[in-house]
Amino acid sequence: MAPHTNAHSSPANNIINLEEDTTTALAEVARLKRQLAASNQQLAEATNAKVIQPPTTTSMGRGIRKLVTLYELLSNLIDEADQRVLEQEGTPRPTFALTDDEEVEIQRARNHTFTSYNLLLRLVPQLKNVIQDPNMATLTQFLTDVLVKLQDGANGARSDDIRRIKEEVGNWINQGYAPQVLLDPKTRYNRGLQHDICGKLLTPLSSIGITPRFAQAYAVAWKDGHATPSDIEHLFLRSRLLLQTYCAIFTSPSSAEGFDDETKATKNNVATLLNMDGRVTGRSIAYAAVLLVFNLTDAHQWKDVYNGSNFVAFYNFLVDYFEDTPDATSKMRVNSLLAWWNQQIFPHHVGASTDPRSSHKRLAAQRASKQTRN
């Protein structure tokens, strides 16, 4: 008996079905390849993407020398805050036989330290929880470790800034002052009092009979390096070198090249990372001024005092200039100076202190004036 033959399984039909199956398979392979390529691209992007890590304790300390205190030990700030709590509770601080002037200076130094403490908590708010922990009596070593890490970060950032400003000062002096002997940006060798330009800028005002309050200041703090004895605060802290130093530290090296132009602020500049909110502070100016003066000297390494220059005294003088304003005139001068600095460093920042009511009042006055004229 002859075998049954199915019409649908003829050789021609089998070829057609095979071609259709092959086309479908190829389309599926192509789809899978595209899917695989997309997956590989997503994996590559995920691998190369920067994972934002929470800041370490050390990194949180990098702004302390810039905004809080250049020299003080952080443990001293905590001690001063603790001492004030004890005094409020009725425990007097130890007293010594001091003159009235000595007592005033001690109190000023204490206020200076307590302000540093409050600035520290503002910069590193996480520290407040550690300090106020009710179990802190058993966590003293933990607090000590935290302060050590913060201080390591603070000093590390200061070292980075010193190296950067050393090079920048060398370039600025060479380009802007035409010195007889060019400075090597990589070293402070040949700078100092013996250098024709650095020596002039390092002239202490005590040497020209300026009022004792400004005796710790240097000529470089004034615009063009010239102080006016009859009006000592005229153009004080308005020198181009100081502005350039500040920009190099807080905004960007490019903005330091021409601070009259638009500041080249980026989302990663130091001022933004430190949440300065477009406001220059007196202590940040003092920080920049000390680093500038230090890098005009020929000191081989960071020192508190070098070759007659007392950098600690200079820093404290500048902080007191901004914060110890004995009368309304002094306070007005300081506020005017800080406003000038804000305009120079953050010219396009909308100040958070702007009162919207003032613009409403001006608009209302303008409308009223128009109605009166009509």
Salt bridges, closest charged atoms under 4 A:
GLU28 OE2 - ARG31 NH2 2.64
GLU72 OE1 - HIS112 ND1 3.68
GLU80 OE2 - ARG84 NE 2.66
GLU80 OE2 - ARG110 NH2 2.86
GLU87 OE2 - ARG110 NH2 3.03
GLU103 OE2 - ARG93 NH2 2.44
GLU105 OE2 - ARG108 NH1 3.63
ASP160 OD2 - ARG62 NH2 2.88
ASP160 OD1 - ARG163 NH2 2.41
ASP161 OD2 - LYS66 NZ 2.93
ASP161 OD1 - ARG164 NH1 2.67
GLU167 OE2 - LYS186 NZ 3.35
ASP196 OD1 - HIS195 ND1 3.49
ASP231 OD1 - ARG333 NH2 3.65
GLU233 OE2 - ARG333 NE 3.94
ASP277 OD2 - ARG279 NH1 2.63
ASP277 OD1 - HIS349 NE2 3.40
GLU323 OE2 - ARG283 NE 2.69
ASP324 OD2 - ARG108 NH2 3.23
ASP355 OD2 - ARG357 NH2 2.99
